[in-house]
């Protein structure tokens, strides 16, 4: 995924399915370097802390 698409997803009112290594995630923030983002696992009961990932590893489903 590229930075332009991450920005579109962040500003969209739609629920857009994104995965990181096969796991469904929410994108919380695109970082200023535009190569990394903060994400967290989707779903009820998810207790994982937000994680910084390379946006190139995010996939839109």
N, C-alpha and C positions, 0 to 999 in steps of 0.2 A: 504494500500500500504506500502511497506517496502522501506528502504533507498536505497537498491540496484536498485530497479525498478525506483525510482525517479532519480538516477544518469543516468540510461540508457535512460530515457525519455529526460533528460536535454542534453545529448550528441547526441541524435538522430536527423537526418535531417528531419525525418517524422513529420507530424502534428498529434500528438497523443492526442486523446480526453480524458481529465481528468475532473472530476467533484468534487466539494466540496459542500456537502449538496444539491445535485441536480443541482447546478449551474456550468456551464462550466467555467473553469479557465485555465490560463497559470501558469506553475510553473516557477518562476523566479530564485529561489536559494534554495538549501538544506543547512540548518544551520549546524554548526559544531557538534551540539549535535546529529545529524542524527535522530531526532524525530520530528523536526519542519521544515517548509519550508515557504518561502515567495511566495505568489500567488497573481494574480490579475484577475479580471473578463475578459473574452474574449468578443470580439465583438466590432463593430464600435460604437462610442458614449459612451463607458464605461468610466465613470469619477471616478470610485471608486479608492481609494488609495490602494497600496499593503497591504496585510494582512498576518500576521503570523498565520499558522494553524498547527495542528498535522497531520503528514503525514498519520497516521492511518485512518484519516477521508477522505483521497483522494481516489477516485475510478476511475479506468481506464475503459472507455466505449468501 
